[in-house]
Amino acid sequence: MNTGILFGFLIYLALLAYIGWWANRYTKTEDQYFVGGRRVHVLAAALSDKASDFSGWLMLGYPGAAFKSGLGAFWAAVGCFFGTLADYLLIGPRLRIYTGKFRAITVPDYLEARLKDDTKLIRILGALIIVIFMTAYVAAQFTAGGKTFAEGFGISDNMGIILTVIILTAYVITGGFFAVVWTDVVQAMFMLLTLIIVPFLALAKVGGFGKATEIIAASNPTHLDPFGGATGWAALIFAIGYASWIVGYLGQPHIVTRYMSVEDPRKLRRPGIFISGIWTIIVLWGAFFAGFLGYAMYQTGILQVSDPEKVIPAMAVELMPSWLAGFVIAGIISAVMSTADSQLLVASSAIARDFYHKVLGKELGKRQMVNMARIVVTGIALVGLYFALTGNKVVYQMVATAWGGLAVGFGPILTLSLWWKRVTKEGGIIGMAYGLISEVILEAKIYGWAFNPDAPGFFGTLGQWFNAVPVFFINFFVTLFVIIVVSLLTKPPEEVVKLHEEIFRKVPIEKGGKTVMQARAKSQVENVAEFVLAKGLA
């Protein structure tokens, strides 16, 4: 084991331990444990949101896809960027307003109150969707952490998975939401620095971008084709397949929970979009080019890598001094942990609060509820550990499967409930039930990431057209349609409709001689500058 790499990583680990200890002082109640008491600053929430979003997929799965597919994988970055914008425009502010009014701590909390569901079915379905797909998601993060430890420290993948589980579970149990948010902020910066440094070092090592493209063109010309060699309709479908991550953003509980915690919902628009947008562009650029240039290095013999998804840790070990490589390994583990900690927290809330407390009606004190949530975190981590050790260990595919289940289960009903006053609890129940059942069946039957055109009995010739399109992308719109149809056939309570109209009615407001529309006409930079100056940050 390289002692320099170990030294850099241990410094990072000590920092996490300190944050967990600090956060534990502010984690005494259920509200603080799950949403930070709704007093998280927008900067922390925005960085935590993105760190929770991108996970080991960003540091291992996506560079591995760029390594294997070349320029075609860039469409995934396009989908992720516009998905981020969609979250801040369609979900964030309205969800924060509604959940604050209802005092909702979890997504099922909000949906039950918004749709006035007295049957508890929405809460039960929500808890099932979270537990099933979030556990699968956690397993993907454990796998990513295991691969990183294996490449950085020369141990087996399975031993790396076990180390990841121990470190991660310890600080989630200790600090709850405050620990998760503030470790996410630190981890977001680690991820940012890693994905800036590694591609530039690779460029210098390979002899520049022009040299890299020459090497790639000589070995595999389709790597330089943004459509993977496809033409016509096939090229369009290829791009849609990679960019389809966009719809998933609307239904990820571990991401949207960040919006529920923000102190001021108005800041989710201007500062929130600006912070998240810039961070997202930089890290996606870095992750893509790390995999793309890593392929060129591999073709010249500079880099030896047994698994395309290990390309970034392999590049760090190859290109950097050992102590600095330790920090890069820490950056990769940061990406893994910043998502898995949020997922463990959301999954534990689904069992401890949504099912045990709300459905079964078991009364516990606030401190007891926090302790129970910590026990549940441990249980879910152990189940995730089992699947990580026994699964296929392909991070990109594992994440896509879990992402799709959450996208279809929550995305359509969450979006409609925030924007359409006419949506009903019957539409929500049937839509969520359809989403849960269909995703479990389809993701298992059609191999998670893409349709299988060769599978007998599934879509036939049509399957050939949608070979590159994930199951969840099409199923998202089917679920949306189901909810709309059922809602139109039923009727929501009058008080629910009136509440929605009252909360979101448009009122002309004069401020400083300008209307709201005139104020919004200012550029993004002007609004952010105004925010920074008002807060005394500059």
C-alpha positions, -999 to +999 in steps of 0.1 A: +000+000+000+013+035-009+019+054+023+017+088+005-018+080-009-029+068+025-016+100+042-036+123+019-067+102+023-064+101+061-064+139+063-097+139+044-111+113+067-101+133+098-120+163+083-152+142+079-149+130+114-147+166+127-177+177+107-197+147+120-188+156+156-196+192+151-230+185+134-240+161+162-243+191+186-271+205+163-290+172+158-314+167+187-348+165+169-364+147+140-367+180+120-330+187+125-320+152+116-339+150+083-340+186+070-316+206+091-344+225+108-351+243+075-323+268+082-296+257+056-280+285+037-286+285-001-249+282-008-246+251+013-279+236+000-269+242-036-234+226-033-249+198-012-276+193-038-251+188-066-227+167-045-257+144-036-267+144-073-236+133-091-223+105-069-198+078-080-215+080-114-197+113-120-163+101-109-164+065-122-195+057-142-195+087-165-157+088-172-160+051-179-187+058-205-166+085-221-137+060-221-158+034-239-180+056-261-160+088-268-178+120-278-212+103-278-212+102-240-212+140-239-250+139-244-253+126-209-237+159-196-263+178-217-291+159-200-276+164-165-271+201-170-307+208-182-320+184-155-304+206-129-320+237-144-354+219-145-351+211-108-345+246-098-372+260-120-399+234-116-394+218-082-372+238-058-390+270-048-426+257-049-416+225-030-399+246-003-430+268+000-454+239+002-434+218+026-428+248+049-465+254+051-473+217+058-443+212+080-434+183+058-401+166+064-401+139+037-415+137+001-443+113+011-451+138+040-456+165+014-476+144-011-500+131+015-507+166+027-509+182-007-533+156-021-552+152+012-548+115+012-564+099+043-559+064+030-521+064+038-516+047+004-495+075-010-472+074+021-469+036+018-462+037-019-437+065-014-419+046+013-417+014-009-404+033-039-377+050-017-366+018+001-364-004-030-347+020-054-327+039-028-312+007-015-302-002-050-287+033-054-268+030-022-254-004-034-241+014-066-223+040-044-207+013-023-196-004-055-180+029-068-163+034-035-149-002-036-135+003-070-118+035-060-102+020-029-091-010-049-074+011-075-058+036-050-047+012-023-042-021-042-069-040-023-098-061-037-130-045-048-150-063-021-126-051+006-130-015-007-167-019-006-166-029+031-144+001+039-168+024+021-197+011+041-180+015+075-168+051+069-200+063+053-225+047+078-205+060+108-209+097+100-245+095+088-254+079+121-235+105+140-246+138+125-278+134+104-287+161+079-263+188+092-234+163+089-245+153+054-250+189+041-216+202+054-196+172+044-213+175+010-200+211+008-165+199+015-169+170-009-182+192-036-150+212-035-129+180-035-148+168-066-144+202-083-107+203-078-102+167-088-121+172-121-102+204-129-067+190-122-069+155-137-079+165-173-051+192-175-025+167-163-037+142-188-035+168-216+001+176-207+010+139-205-005+129-238+009+159-257-021+182-261-057+179-273-047+176-310-023+147-303-050+130-282-076+132-311-050+118-335-044+088-313-081+082-308-089+086-345-062+060-354-076+035-329-113+040-331-128+068-353-163+064-339-150+078-306-148+112-323-184+110-336-209+127-313-235+102-324-214+071-321-214+064-358-252+065-361-271+086-387-306+099-393-332+089-368-308+065-351-285+094-343-314+114-327-324+084-306-287+079-296-286+114-283-319+111-265-308+079-249-277+095-233-295+128-225-325+111-209-311+117-174-330+150-176-364+136-166-349+118-136-340+150-118-377+157-111-381+127-089-350+122-068-358+124-031-322+128-020-319+159-042-352+176-037-349+172+001-322+199-002-347+224-014-370+216+015-342+226+039-333+261+025-340+291+047-354+313+019-372+297-011-366+328-032-329+322-032-334+289-050-339+309-082-311+334-088-283+324-065-292+287-065-293+283-102-261+303-106-241+283-081-254+249-092-252+257-129-215+268-128-205+239-106-223+214-129-207+227-161-172+225-146-175+190-132-192+174-162-166+189-185-139+175-162-154+140-159-160+137-196-125+148-207-109+126-180-125+096-196-119+108-231-082+116-226-078+085-205-087+064-235-059+082-255-034+075-227-045+039-226-040+035-264-004+048-262+004+026-232+009+054-208-020+042-187-029+007-176-064+002-165-083-031-161-118-015-158-129+017-178-147+029-146-114+030-128-099+055-152-097+085-129-081+068-099-057+051-123-048+085-138-043+100-104-019+073-094-001+076-127+002+114-131+005+127-095+028+126-065+015+099-041+003+124-014-016+144-040-031+112-055-044+105-020-064+137-021-077+128-056-088+094-043-104+113-014-122+134-040-136+103-057-147+088-024-163+122-017-185+119-047-195+084-036-202+094+000-219+127-008-247+108-026-248+076-005-251+096+028-281+115+015-297+083+002-293+065+035-309+095+052-339+096+029-343+058+030-342+058+068-368+086+069-391+065+047-390+036+072-387+054+105-410+083+099-433+075+070-440+039+078-433+032+115-445+066+128-471+078+103-486+045+089-484+023+119-491+052+143-463+043+167-455+072+190-419+079+199-402+109+214-382+132+191-349+118+204-362+082+201-372+088+165-337+100+157-322+070+173-346+047+154-336+064+122-299+057+130-307+020+135-326+019+101-296+036+084-274+007+096-299-019+084-302-003+049-264+000+047-261-038+054-286-046+027-268-023+003-236-040+012-250-073+002-261-061-032-228-043-038-209-075-031-231-097-052-241-074-080-227-069-115-204-040-102-211-018-133-217+016-116-232+033-147-258+006-151-266+003-114-271+040-110-293+042-141-316+015-128-321+031-094-323+066-109-351+054-133-372+038-105-371+070-085-377+092-116-409+073-126-421+068-090-419+104-079-411+127-108-446+129-125-467+132-094-442+157-077-442+180-108-480+179-113-487+185-076-466+216-076-480+231-109-515+217-114-542+225-089-565+198-105-543+167-096-561+143-073-551+117-047-565+090-069-543+101-097-513+101-074-521+066-059-526+049-093-497+068-109-472+059-081-485+023-080-480+020-118-446+036-116-434+012-088-447-020-104-438-012-139-402-001-130-395-032-109-407-054-138-392-035-167-359-027-151-354-063-141-367-078-174-351-054-198-317-051-181-320-017-165-302+007-188-316+001-223-344-017-241-332-052-252-341-054-289-333-091-291-355-102-263-384-123-277-418-108-269-406-073-261-415-047-286-402-066-316-390-043-344-399-013-323-373-024-299-346-019-325-355+018-328-352+024-291-321+003-284-303+032-268-333+047-249-336+039-212-368+023-199-374+051-174-374+078-201-405+064-218-421+052-187-419+086-171-442+101-197-465+070-196-469+076-158-474+113-163-503+104-188-518+079-163-519+105-135-535+132-157-562+109-170-571+096-136-571+131-121-595+143-149-618+114-141-619+123-104-623+155-084-599+171-058-613+186-026-623+222-030-601+234-002-570+218-018-577+237-051-582+270-032-551+265-012-530+260-043-545+291-059-539+312-028-503+301-024-493+306-060-515+334-073-496+362-091-498+396-074-483+427-089-458+441-065-441+475-067-406+477-054-383+506-058-405+520-085-402+488-105-426+459-110-416+423-104-413+417-142-390+447-145-369+434-117-366+400-132-354+416-165-320+421-148-293+398-159-283+368-138-249+384-130-266+416-118-289+396-094-261+375-081-239+406-075-268+423-057-272+392-035-235+390-027-233+427-018-265+426+003-250+397+023-217+414+028-199+386+011-177+410-010 
